[in-house]
Amino acid sequence: MAASTKLRKDAALNRARIVEVAETYLESGRQLQLNDIAREAGVGVATVYRHFPTPEALLEHLARPRMEELEAAGLVALESGDLWRGLEGFLRLGLQAQLADPALAAVLAAPEHADARTVELVASLNSIAMRLVARVKAEGYLVEGLEGADLFPLMCGVAYAARLGLAADPHDAGLADRFLDALLLGVRVR
């Protein structure tokens, strides 16, 4: 459903209930099963499918606000006078977003996307990251051989390690930052 399309009040309430239930599913680690979500939201299955034709479309809808925040932050980082700090801030925000939003990591890792806006956002985030890395590399901050395409697998690894560490000790608030600091130390020319 296009963002510019106005929903009737009852349709908007149904959509909000669907999204709310889907968020609780993700928070508890459950799969987005549209039939189950319909039942828990108190709406018909057809209503869920009318708003979100696939679980992927619903997942992308849930991830979109974070993706838009990351895109905006990335554009600010590209304009930063201190490119290293801009890259570091962008990566730190991206890591925190992945840890806070289970939909985001799943959408970014998906090989295909259900919604055209998601395709645009993923392409934009990739472009921003590649441009940031290229500019930081051109300034001589990155170790030889590191490419922009290396950034996403490295960040996924840091996010995965942080999730494991936080599962073992959920009160270790600085864990993700320490892991990212270790990565940044390893890729920066001293």
ABEGO torsion letter per residue (X at the ends): XBAABBBBAAAAAAAAAAAAAAAAAAAAGBBBBAAAAAAAAGBBAAAAAAABABAAAAAAAAAAAAAAAAAAAAAAAAABABAAAAAAAAAAAAAAAAAABAAAAAAAABABBABAAAAAAAAAAAAAAAAAAAAAAAAGABBBGBBAAAAAAAAAAAAAAAAAAAAABAABAAAAAAAAAAAAAAABBX
